[in-house]
Amino acid sequence: MDRTLLILLLGLMALLPYGVSDTMMPRDRAEIWSLGPGRIDGLKGRFEELAFQKTLPARNHLGRLIGPLREYAHNIRGTVYAVDESTIFIKGFTYDGTGPDAFFWVGSTPRPSPEGFIVPYPEDYKGRDPPVLSAFKDVDIILRLPMGKRLRDIKWLSVWCRRFTVDFGEIFIPPNLEVPRPRVLPEFRRLAHGLRSGNVSILDAKTIYIPNLHYDGAGPDAYFWVGNGSEPSAFGIKVPNEMGSLEPLRGYQGEDIEIQLPGNLTVYDIDWLAVWCVQYRHNFGHVMIPKDLDVPPALGQTKITPPWWYNPTTSTTPDPSKDTYGSPANHSESSATLMSNCRELLDGQLQVQWQMVEGSGILLPPGETMPPPEAVEIQLSGRIREDEYMAFGISGEKGKSSMVGGDVAVAFYDQEKASFRVVDYYMTSKAQCDGKNGVCPDERLGGRDDVTLVSGERRSGITRILYRRPLTTNEGTLDRAIPLRGEVSILAAIGPLNSRKEANAHGAEDKTTEDIRIDFSSRNDHSCKTPLDRTPTPDDGIKPWNIPSIQGETVFSARIGPTGGKRGYTAITGHPSWGIAWYINDLLIPELYVERGQSYVFMVEGGNDRTNPARYHPFYITDSSEGGFGQKSEIEQRKQRVFAGVGYDAEGYPYPTAAGRYCEWVHKTIDQSRTTKSFEEFFDTLRLMCDDSSEDAASGIAYLNWTVAQETPDLLYYQCYTHNNLGWKIHVVDPGYWSQQNKGSGTFVQQLHIIIIPLLLAIFSLPHLLFHSPRLLR
């Protein structure tokens, strides 16, 4: 290794304990693993990896240590901790199980005695009476005090035999024990998209309670987001929502939710929790996490609201009419979210993601050889109906897509059982399965189903199923092995299910025909353009709104408002949206018409708080359909022509000239763009909110005066100086254009009269001529 590089690396590592890594938390471990610490050009990635490792728990937080159990009989052992004021944790509990009537026993007498009460274990026992303790060997035990008792109410914990009134082992509770407690924090800082909440609480080291949450749901790529540093940044990690899902956040209307940090992450490892837009790197609001926390550990004792409470359609009995349901397994930071591989198949109808894992489902970093991978997790996402399946697997022949001899998994949603399923198939021929030959489940051919369902979800017409399959099995005929390294030919198909809920024949266009190869050990084999549920659905019936253009006006108001979902900005412009856009004269991105030589006034209320990018949207006019002049490099700025709204200081640096106070059209409740058929109907669901900078609201408006030069191009755009894709078209026409249009239309009508009127007279006169001219009738 180069000497200079070695010195630099050692210097960076030396700085880690002093907080240099506080702002360098990567978005996930898979992203770090892919950088590779051994490459010189991967030095930054290695530094971030070290920084992330620094943030992992430095200790095994189990609660407040009380001490070891004192043994009197039956080989009692274990270390006792106070988890919170009503929960006890015993690490490595051991008991031989031979006591005839032994229980965990607590009381308030000076020493263990019959004057106590049982702490049931397990807590969710069945039957009327708590079960007698069985044998345990180095088992971790969580005990919850019954009947509302608190640790301050008891003096000891014992393993006690009621029949013989014998104490097998005990520990005394210190009288002034300070137990970990939940911590109440301030509410979310209110920055954008109507985000607000009650006081946020940390229930334990991984569980965060957010009461009275409001958010309009209009951010295109927003998530709960945690990380390090003095304020939220792009170096963070997604946190699953209350459903355990990592889908972009929906709208909330005063709901109380709990979220849990993914993987090994705890509140001791983070500095803030935010609602963050990943695509546009913007903070909608956040709360800081203090460093002096002493909250209960996350040992599973916190009873959180089950996912089906928030949305019953995620239970085992989904409501297909809602078209949003799934199995909300808390697959926190699962391989589905960390998969760096994605292929798009069948003309965009199917996407497949994959990641090699240990047999237990633990993700493997690249280059890891101990232990070797035993399985691969695969996620299929398909635009299919509820009576269709997705099939994916290993081709029957190397070098071509062959059904015969193919080993595939068939994944689908079973409407009758209201559950997601994935089934191991082998294809001896292209015929329907008869139990001996054809396209058959392995079990119908006498084999074993070797694929395991991990989770399933259906949302917005997209079925997404995550499953696991071993790399090799002992079924040499029915299962094809996936090599640890190297490409294999794959095949995929989409088709209807038959009455047995088995794969039926698919259409000729709904299967792979070319030789497509995948190395399942690869990293960053990613050719998918965008998730299927974020691409327009051809037959979803949602049409863009018709926004009228503005013609003949010389004064315009410019404010911020929501983009209108699938019917609004993106559908109109074909460009991705950030979640907000310009409203001109209270219309969503209307096309404007201006004349050369004419002067125009734009009254701008886009926000002038430079410290808050979410509320700072200076207005300018450019020839760029994207905008965002202020965020561009000097080279990129040279590619834009600016016609109004940007000035230059004495040193030649640009600055915006029209920002004004912040006025935004916000949702009265949540985004209702999907259900409103016209913009006028959608606009009625909005209300205007402005930051009044003074008693005279008009004084907070910024005025942009623009006289259109004769050499101005025919097409320009009004845009936001600090962000991309907030505005739309300005058509520039010559003086007298509208009078010419009106004159032209009048001339056309006159000419039409000259032709039509004589023709009509001739038609009406023809019967009269025929009647009075017998010769014409011969």
ABEGO torsion letter per residue (X at the ends): XBAAAAAAAAAAAAAAAAGAAAAABBABAAAAAAAEAABAAAAAAAAAAAAAAAABBABBBAEBBAEBBBBABGGBBEBBBBABAABBBBBGBBBAGABABBBBBBBABABBBABBBBBBOBAABBEABBBBBBBBBGBBBBBBBBGGBBAAABABBBBBBAAAGBBABBBBBBAABBBBBBBBBBBBBBABGGBBBBBBBBABAABBBBBGBBBAGABABBBBBBBBEABBBABBBBBBBAAGBABBBBBBBGBBBBBBBBEABBAAABABBBBBBAAAGBBAEBBBBBAABBBBBBAGABBBBBAAAABAAABABBBAAAGBBEBBBBBBGBAAAABABBBBBGGGABBBBBBBBBAAGBBBBBGBAOBBBABBBBBBBBBBBAABBBBBEBBABBGBBBABGBBBBBBBBBAAAGBBBBBBBBBABABBBAGABEBBBAAAAGBBBABBBABBBBBGGBBBBBBBBBABBABAAABBBBBABEBBBBBBBBBBBBAAGBBBBBBAAABBABBBBBBAABBGBBABABBAAABBBAAAGBBBBBBBBBBGBABBBBBBBBAGEAABAAAAAGBBBAGBBBBBGGBBGBBBBBBBGBBBBBBBBAEABAABAAABBBBBBBABAAEGAAABBAAAAAABBBABGBBBBAAGBBBBABAEBBBBBBBABBBAAAABABAAAAAAABBBBBBBABABAAAABBBBBBBBBAABBABBBBBBAABBGABBBBBBBBBGAAAAAAAAAAAAAAAAAAAAAAAAAAAAAAAAAAAABAAAAX
